[in-house]
Amino acid sequence: MISLATPKPLSVSDHHHHQNNFSSPSSFLSPCLHPLPRIIQTSSNSTSKSSVRKHISASSSPPPPIIPSSPLTSPQPQNLYQPFRPPPSPLPPKYQNLDAAGRFEILSNRLGLWFEYAPLISALFQEGFTPSSIEELTGISGVEQNRLVVAAKVRGSLSESSHLGPEALSYFDNGGAELLYEIRLLSATQRAAAARHLVQNRLDAKGARDVARAIKDFTLRRGDPGWESFDNNLPGDCLSFMYFRQSREYNNPSEKRTAALESALEAAESDKAKKRVLQELQGKGEDRKEREGADDGVRVPVVRMKTGEVAAASKVVVLPVCMAEEKEDGVLIAPFECRSEGEFGVMVSDKGWDRWVVLPGWEPVMGIESGGVVVSFPDAHALPWKSNRWYVEEPILVVADRGRKDVTSDDGFYLVMKSSDGGSSGSLKVERGLALKDMGIRESIGMVVLVVRPPKEEVEDQLNDDDWE
């Protein structure tokens, strides 16, 4: 029996010894690179060297040639630990060597321009200081700290933009934090356009807030009357359309409507927008059907709620809500009176009710003395609106005045029970007075004074990460 032991490297003498013992080595062995194995005889009947050579070379199929390889090395262990690398310092170079005491001194004395020392607040936040502790040491309130930090980032994005020159940017060097803070929610392009508008018109913080809201709201108003006459790339046109839309919530003629249109004309930038506002002022803007969106031109305001509009309103109205599925019985049993009492304006109703809605103090709603009710419809199919007027698949709220039930106006809208097949059963509908008179109906559930559309959240209205910077 023959066993092969693990070879060891050959010395020069061993190499010559093997050459003498094996005069005819096999062709597949490389004596120089691969030493031959040592043959150990374990059997008592040892074989001769010639038989061993014959046995080794007698294999039926020679093995594949052995390719020289480099000596094996043990793999080095990978260093998976990565040391902590702090984020880059937000401080300007001249403030990076200051200690905490020096930073507090600069903030306390307002040394330098506001956008220069504003990054000191962010640096203190990173070091673990809270807004309250910074306020205690510097006198800068938490609200002002946030305003300075955010406005500095807005100014930084404007300085990197090619749409705003350094001369216009220098307008915000003194007291510009309040202005730039108001345009923080705009995209980079919108910020530059809004900043130019602020500089050209010398607007204050409230004016900057109105411009920012008008720009963000403009894209949501697509399809509203007159929208196509205003340019969304011009902040003045966006602001003008906001006033133009507000004018439609007032009676015509009225001082509030005229004042809103004059503000729209003053803010408009494009000639097309100015022409459209002038036509509205002169009563030539559009025919009555287009203006009111109904078949006969009845003037019922249709407004879209904005997110946060109720919170920003100085006056609000609380009304009971009925579902359209509850039909006439649900509307009639709803509370008839709801008023505020006492110094705190506690709302008091003549009966208990499950559903209520809070609406801004719009003029049509404020005009309801008592008997106001809101009917919630799943869509706008209950209205005699044109199909292309606005999307019918969105839910709506119809505000009706139950104190005015008599169908007296041909141009009025009224809430009635109407059956599609003429039977006794039906559903709540909104019909114009002339159509009701033709059907012999002289009394309704209530006169419609307002139609409210829900807030509309668009994908394009969402903020990207870079929009906050």
C-alpha positions as CSV (number, residue, x, y, z in Angstrom):
1,M,0.0,0.0,0.0
2,I,1.3,3.4,-1.0
3,S,0.4,6.7,0.7
4,L,1.4,10.2,-0.3
5,A,2.7,12.6,2.3
6,T,2.5,16.4,2.0
7,P,5.5,17.6,0.0
8,K,8.0,19.9,1.4
9,P,10.2,22.3,-0.6
10,L,13.2,20.6,-2.2
11,S,16.7,21.6,-1.5
12,V,19.3,21.5,-4.3
13,S,20.6,18.1,-3.1
14,D,17.2,16.7,-2.9
15,H,16.5,17.8,-6.4
16,H,19.5,16.0,-7.8
17,H,18.6,12.9,-5.7
18,H,15.2,12.7,-7.3
19,Q,16.6,13.1,-10.7
20,N,18.8,10.1,-10.1
21,N,16.0,7.9,-8.8
22,F,13.6,8.9,-11.6
23,S,15.4,9.0,-14.8
24,S,12.1,9.3,-16.8
25,P,9.8,11.7,-14.9
26,S,6.2,12.0,-16.0
27,S,5.5,14.8,-18.5
28,F,2.9,16.4,-16.2
29,L,5.2,17.0,-13.3
30,S,7.3,20.2,-13.1
31,P,10.4,19.4,-11.0
32,C,11.2,23.0,-10.7
33,L,8.0,24.4,-9.5
34,H,6.3,21.5,-8.0
35,P,8.4,19.0,-5.9
36,L,7.6,15.3,-6.4
37,P,5.8,13.6,-3.5
38,R,7.7,11.4,-1.2
39,I,6.8,7.7,-1.5
40,I,6.5,5.8,1.8
41,Q,6.4,2.0,1.7
42,T,4.0,0.7,4.3
43,S,3.7,-2.8,3.0
44,S,6.1,-5.6,3.9
45,N,6.2,-6.7,0.2
46,S,7.9,-3.6,-1.1
47,T,7.9,-3.1,-4.7
48,S,10.8,-2.1,-6.8
49,K,11.6,1.3,-8.0
50,S,10.8,0.3,-11.6
51,S,7.4,-1.0,-10.6
52,V,6.7,2.2,-8.8
53,R,7.7,4.2,-11.8
54,K,5.5,2.0,-14.0
55,H,2.6,2.3,-11.6
56,I,2.7,6.1,-11.5
57,S,3.0,6.5,-15.3
58,A,0.3,3.9,-16.0
59,S,-2.7,6.1,-15.3
60,S,-5.3,5.8,-18.0
61,S,-6.0,9.6,-18.3
62,P,-3.4,12.1,-17.3
63,P,-4.6,14.9,-15.0
64,P,-4.9,18.4,-16.3
65,P,-1.7,20.5,-16.3
66,I,-1.0,22.3,-13.0
67,I,-0.9,26.1,-13.4
68,P,1.6,27.8,-11.2
69,S,0.1,30.0,-8.6
70,S,1.4,32.6,-6.2
71,P,1.9,31.6,-2.7
72,L,-1.2,31.7,-0.6
73,T,-1.5,34.6,1.9
74,S,-3.9,34.8,4.7
75,P,-6.7,37.4,4.1
76,Q,-6.3,40.6,6.0
77,P,-9.4,41.4,8.3
78,Q,-11.5,44.3,7.0
79,N,-11.7,47.3,9.2
80,L,-15.5,47.9,9.3
81,Y,-15.3,50.6,12.0
82,Q,-15.7,54.1,10.6
83,P,-14.9,57.0,12.9
84,F,-17.6,59.7,13.5
85,R,-17.3,62.6,11.1
86,P,-19.2,65.6,12.3
87,P,-21.2,67.6,9.7
88,P,-19.5,70.7,8.3
89,S,-19.6,73.7,10.5
90,P,-22.4,76.1,9.5
91,L,-20.3,79.1,10.8
92,P,-18.6,81.6,8.5
93,P,-14.8,81.3,8.6
94,K,-14.4,84.4,10.8
95,Y,-16.6,82.8,13.6
96,Q,-15.2,79.2,13.5
97,N,-12.5,79.9,16.1
98,L,-14.9,81.5,18.6
99,D,-15.8,79.7,21.8
100,A,-19.3,79.6,23.2
101,A,-18.8,82.8,25.2
102,G,-17.7,84.7,22.1
103,R,-20.7,83.5,20.2
104,F,-23.1,84.5,22.9
105,E,-21.5,88.0,23.0
106,I,-22.0,88.5,19.3
107,L,-25.6,87.4,19.5
108,S,-26.3,89.5,22.6
109,N,-25.0,92.7,21.0
110,R,-26.1,91.8,17.4
111,L,-22.6,92.4,16.1
112,G,-22.7,92.4,12.3
113,L,-25.4,91.7,9.8
114,W,-28.3,89.4,10.8
115,F,-27.4,86.7,8.2
116,E,-23.8,86.7,9.4
117,Y,-24.5,85.9,13.1
118,A,-27.6,83.8,12.4
119,P,-25.5,80.6,11.8
120,L,-24.2,81.0,15.3
121,I,-27.6,79.9,16.5
122,S,-27.5,76.7,14.5
123,A,-24.0,76.0,15.8
124,L,-25.2,76.4,19.4
125,F,-28.1,74.1,18.7
126,Q,-25.6,71.4,17.5
127,E,-23.6,71.9,20.7
128,G,-26.7,71.1,22.8
129,F,-28.1,74.5,23.7
130,T,-31.9,74.8,23.7
131,P,-33.8,77.8,22.3
132,S,-34.8,78.7,25.9
133,S,-31.3,78.8,27.1
134,I,-30.1,80.9,24.1
135,E,-33.0,83.3,24.8
136,E,-32.0,83.6,28.4
137,L,-28.4,84.4,27.5
138,T,-28.9,86.6,24.4
139,G,-32.4,88.0,24.7
140,I,-33.4,86.5,21.3
141,S,-36.7,84.8,21.6
142,G,-37.3,81.3,20.2
143,V,-39.5,82.6,17.5
144,E,-36.9,85.1,16.3
145,Q,-34.2,82.4,16.5
146,N,-36.2,80.2,14.1
147,R,-36.9,83.2,11.9
148,L,-33.2,84.1,11.7
149,V,-32.0,80.6,11.0
150,V,-34.6,79.9,8.3
151,A,-34.2,83.4,6.7
152,A,-30.4,82.9,6.5
153,K,-30.9,79.6,4.6
154,V,-33.3,81.3,2.3
155,R,-30.8,84.1,1.6
156,G,-28.1,81.5,1.1
157,S,-30.2,79.8,-1.6
158,L,-30.9,83.2,-3.3
159,S,-27.2,84.1,-3.3
160,E,-26.5,80.9,-5.2
161,S,-29.3,81.6,-7.7
162,S,-28.5,83.2,-11.0
163,H,-32.0,84.8,-11.1
164,L,-31.2,87.4,-8.5
165,G,-28.3,89.9,-8.6
166,P,-26.2,91.0,-5.7
167,E,-27.6,94.5,-5.8
168,A,-31.2,93.1,-5.2
169,L,-29.9,90.7,-2.6
170,S,-28.3,93.5,-0.6
171,Y,-31.8,95.0,-0.1
172,F,-32.3,92.3,2.6
173,D,-29.2,93.1,4.5
174,N,-30.9,95.2,7.0
175,G,-34.2,93.9,8.4
176,G,-34.6,91.3,5.6
177,A,-35.1,88.3,7.9
178,E,-38.8,88.9,8.3
179,L,-39.3,89.3,4.5
180,L,-37.2,86.2,3.5
181,Y,-38.9,84.1,6.2
182,E,-42.3,84.6,4.5
183,I,-41.1,83.1,1.2
184,R,-39.5,80.0,2.8
185,L,-42.1,77.6,1.4
186,L,-41.5,78.6,-2.2
187,S,-39.2,76.7,-4.6
188,A,-35.9,78.2,-5.6
189,T,-37.2,79.7,-8.8
190,Q,-40.3,81.1,-7.1
191,R,-38.1,82.5,-4.3
192,A,-36.0,84.5,-6.7
193,A,-39.1,85.9,-8.5
194,A,-40.8,86.8,-5.2
195,A,-37.6,88.4,-3.9
196,R,-37.4,90.6,-7.0
197,H,-41.0,91.6,-6.5
198,L,-40.4,92.5,-2.9
199,V,-37.5,94.7,-3.8
200,Q,-39.3,96.4,-6.7
201,N,-42.4,97.2,-4.7
202,R,-40.7,97.8,-1.3
203,L,-43.2,95.5,0.5
204,D,-43.3,94.8,4.2
205,A,-43.6,91.5,6.0
206,K,-47.4,91.3,5.4
207,G,-47.0,92.1,1.8
208,A,-44.3,89.3,1.5
209,R,-46.7,86.9,3.2
210,D,-49.5,87.8,0.8
211,V,-47.2,87.3,-2.2
212,A,-46.0,83.9,-1.0
213,R,-49.6,82.7,-0.4
214,A,-50.7,83.9,-3.7
215,I,-48.0,82.1,-5.5
216,K,-48.6,78.8,-3.7
217,D,-52.4,79.1,-4.1
218,F,-52.3,80.0,-7.8
219,T,-51.7,76.5,-9.1
220,L,-54.6,75.2,-7.0
221,R,-57.0,77.6,-8.7
222,R,-56.6,76.1,-12.2
223,G,-60.0,76.2,-13.9
224,D,-61.4,79.1,-11.9
225,P,-62.9,82.0,-13.9
226,G,-60.2,84.3,-15.3
227,W,-57.3,82.0,-14.2
228,E,-55.9,81.7,-17.8
229,S,-55.5,85.5,-18.0
230,F,-52.8,85.6,-15.3
231,D,-49.2,84.4,-15.5
232,N,-48.0,82.1,-12.8
233,N,-44.4,83.1,-13.4
234,L,-45.1,86.6,-12.3
235,P,-45.7,87.2,-8.6
236,G,-47.7,90.3,-9.3
237,D,-50.1,88.4,-11.5
238,C,-50.5,85.7,-8.8
239,L,-51.3,88.4,-6.2
240,S,-53.6,90.1,-8.7
241,F,-55.5,86.9,-9.2
242,M,-55.9,86.5,-5.5
243,Y,-57.6,89.9,-5.3
244,F,-59.6,89.2,-8.4
245,R,-60.9,85.9,-6.9
246,Q,-61.8,87.6,-3.7
247,S,-63.8,90.3,-5.5
248,R,-66.1,87.6,-6.7
249,E,-67.2,86.8,-3.2
250,Y,-68.8,90.2,-2.8
251,N,-72.0,91.6,-4.1
252,N,-72.0,93.5,-7.4
253,P,-71.9,96.5,-7.0
254,S,-70.3,96.9,-3.7
255,E,-67.4,98.9,-2.3
256,K,-65.6,95.8,-1.2
257,R,-65.8,94.3,-4.7
258,T,-64.5,97.5,-6.2
259,A,-61.7,97.8,-3.7
260,A,-60.6,94.2,-4.4
261,L,-60.6,94.8,-8.1
262,E,-58.6,98.0,-7.7
263,S,-56.0,96.1,-5.7
264,A,-55.9,93.4,-8.4
265,L,-55.3,96.1,-11.0
266,E,-52.5,97.7,-9.0
267,A,-50.7,94.4,-8.4
268,A,-51.0,93.0,-12.0
269,E,-47.8,92.8,-14.0
270,S,-48.8,91.4,-17.4
271,D,-50.9,93.4,-19.9
272,K,-53.3,90.4,-20.2
273,A,-54.0,90.4,-16.5
274,K,-54.5,94.2,-16.4
275,K,-56.9,94.0,-19.3
276,R,-58.9,91.2,-17.6
277,V,-59.2,93.2,-14.4
278,L,-60.3,96.3,-16.2
279,Q,-63.0,94.4,-18.0
280,E,-64.3,93.2,-14.7
281,L,-64.2,96.7,-13.3
282,Q,-66.2,98.0,-16.3
283,G,-68.6,95.1,-16.2
284,K,-67.4,93.6,-19.5
285,G,-65.4,90.8,-18.1
286,E,-67.6,87.8,-18.9
287,D,-71.2,87.0,-19.4
288,R,-73.4,86.1,-16.5
289,K,-73.4,82.4,-17.3
290,E,-69.6,82.2,-17.2
291,R,-69.4,84.4,-14.1
292,E,-71.7,82.4,-12.0
293,G,-71.3,79.0,-13.6
294,A,-75.1,78.3,-13.7
295,D,-77.5,77.9,-16.6
296,D,-79.2,81.2,-16.1
297,G,-76.4,83.3,-14.6
298,V,-77.7,83.1,-11.0
299,R,-75.1,84.8,-8.8
300,V,-74.3,82.2,-6.1
301,P,-70.7,82.4,-4.9
302,V,-68.7,79.2,-5.3
303,V,-65.6,79.3,-3.2
304,R,-62.9,76.7,-2.4
305,M,-61.7,76.4,1.1
306,K,-58.0,76.8,1.8
307,T,-56.1,74.8,4.4
308,G,-55.7,77.0,7.5
309,E,-58.2,79.6,6.2
310,V,-60.5,79.2,9.2
311,A,-57.7,79.6,11.6
312,A,-56.6,82.9,9.9
313,A,-60.1,84.3,9.7
314,S,-61.0,87.2,12.1
315,K,-64.7,86.1,12.1
316,V,-66.2,82.6,11.8
317,V,-69.6,81.1,11.5
318,V,-70.7,77.8,13.0
319,L,-73.5,76.0,11.2
320,P,-75.2,72.5,11.7
321,V,-74.5,70.0,8.9
322,C,-76.9,67.5,7.4
323,M,-76.0,64.7,5.0
324,A,-77.8,64.6,1.7
325,E,-78.9,61.1,2.4
326,E,-81.0,62.4,5.3
327,K,-83.2,64.2,2.8
328,E,-85.7,66.9,3.9
329,D,-86.5,65.5,7.3
330,G,-82.9,65.8,8.4
331,V,-82.6,69.4,7.2
332,L,-85.8,70.4,8.9
333,I,-84.9,69.0,12.3
334,A,-81.5,70.6,12.4
335,P,-80.9,73.4,14.9
336,F,-82.5,76.6,13.7
337,E,-80.5,79.0,15.8
338,C,-76.8,79.0,16.9
339,R,-75.4,82.1,18.4
340,S,-72.4,83.2,20.6
341,E,-72.9,84.4,24.1
342,G,-70.8,86.0,26.8
343,E,-67.4,87.5,26.7
344,F,-65.8,84.3,25.5
345,G,-68.2,83.9,22.6
346,V,-69.6,80.5,23.8
347,M,-71.7,78.9,21.0
348,V,-75.2,78.1,22.1
349,S,-77.7,76.1,20.1
350,D,-81.5,75.6,20.5
351,K,-81.0,71.8,20.4
352,G,-78.2,69.2,20.4
353,W,-76.7,68.1,17.1
354,D,-74.0,65.7,16.0
355,R,-72.3,67.5,13.1
356,W,-71.1,71.1,12.8
357,V,-68.9,73.0,10.5
358,V,-66.9,76.2,11.0
359,L,-66.7,78.5,8.0
360,P,-64.8,81.8,7.6
361,G,-67.0,84.9,8.0
362,W,-67.8,85.3,4.3
363,E,-70.4,87.9,3.5
364,P,-73.1,85.6,2.2
365,V,-72.8,83.4,5.3
366,M,-72.7,86.4,7.7
367,G,-75.9,87.6,6.2
368,I,-77.9,84.6,7.5
369,E,-79.7,85.8,10.6
370,S,-81.2,82.4,11.7
371,G,-82.1,79.2,10.1
372,G,-78.7,78.6,8.4
373,V,-77.9,74.9,7.6
374,V,-75.2,73.1,5.6
375,V,-76.0,70.1,3.4
376,S,-73.1,67.8,2.6
377,F,-73.2,66.3,-0.9
378,P,-70.8,63.6,-2.1
379,D,-70.4,65.3,-5.4
380,A,-71.8,68.2,-7.4
381,H,-74.4,66.3,-9.4
382,A,-77.1,67.8,-7.3
383,L,-76.3,71.3,-8.7
384,P,-77.5,72.7,-12.1
385,W,-73.9,73.5,-12.9
386,K,-72.5,72.9,-16.3
387,S,-70.5,69.7,-16.5
388,N,-67.4,71.4,-17.7
389,R,-67.6,74.1,-15.0
390,W,-65.6,72.3,-12.4
391,Y,-65.1,68.7,-11.3
392,V,-68.3,67.0,-10.2
393,E,-66.6,64.2,-8.4
394,E,-65.4,66.2,-5.4
395,P,-67.7,66.6,-2.3
396,I,-69.3,70.0,-1.7
397,L,-71.1,71.9,1.0
398,V,-74.3,73.8,0.2
399,V,-75.2,76.6,2.6
400,A,-78.9,77.3,2.7
401,D,-81.0,79.9,4.5
402,R,-84.2,78.2,5.9
403,G,-85.5,81.6,6.8
404,R,-86.1,82.3,3.1
405,K,-88.2,79.4,1.8
406,D,-90.5,81.3,-0.6
407,V,-89.5,81.0,-4.3
408,T,-89.6,84.6,-5.2
409,S,-86.6,85.2,-7.4
410,D,-86.2,83.7,-10.9
411,D,-82.5,84.1,-10.6
412,G,-82.2,82.5,-7.1
413,F,-81.1,79.0,-6.2
414,Y,-83.2,76.9,-3.8
415,L,-82.9,73.6,-2.0
416,V,-85.8,71.3,-2.7
417,M,-86.7,67.6,-2.7
418,K,-86.9,66.4,-6.3
419,S,-87.7,63.0,-7.8
420,S,-86.1,62.0,-11.1
421,D,-89.1,59.9,-12.1
422,G,-91.8,62.1,-10.8
423,G,-92.7,59.8,-7.9
424,S,-93.2,60.6,-4.3
425,S,-89.6,59.6,-3.3
426,G,-86.8,61.8,-4.2
427,S,-83.5,63.4,-3.2
428,L,-82.2,66.8,-2.2
429,K,-81.5,69.0,-5.2
430,V,-80.6,72.6,-6.0
431,E,-82.8,74.2,-8.5
432,R,-83.2,77.7,-9.9
433,G,-86.3,79.7,-9.1
434,L,-87.6,80.0,-12.6
435,A,-87.5,76.2,-13.1
436,L,-89.4,75.7,-9.8
437,K,-92.0,78.2,-10.8
438,D,-92.5,76.4,-14.0
439,M,-93.1,73.2,-12.0
440,G,-95.6,75.0,-9.8
441,I,-93.4,74.9,-6.7
442,R,-93.7,78.1,-4.6
443,E,-91.9,77.0,-1.4
444,S,-88.6,75.4,-0.9
445,I,-86.5,74.1,2.0
446,G,-84.3,77.1,1.9
447,M,-82.5,79.5,-0.4
448,V,-79.0,78.6,-1.3
449,V,-76.5,81.4,-0.5
450,L,-73.1,79.7,-0.9
451,V,-71.4,76.6,-2.3
452,V,-68.2,75.5,-0.7
453,R,-65.6,73.3,-2.4
454,P,-63.0,71.4,-0.3
455,P,-59.3,72.3,0.1
456,K,-57.4,70.8,-2.8
457,E,-54.0,69.2,-2.1
458,E,-51.9,68.8,-5.2
459,V,-48.7,66.8,-5.6
460,E,-47.0,69.9,-7.1
461,D,-47.9,71.7,-3.9
462,Q,-45.8,69.4,-1.7
463,L,-42.4,70.6,-0.6
464,N,-39.1,69.0,-1.6
465,D,-36.2,68.8,0.7
466,D,-34.4,71.6,-1.1
467,D,-37.5,73.9,-1.0
468,W,-36.9,74.3,2.8
469,E,-33.4,75.4,2.4
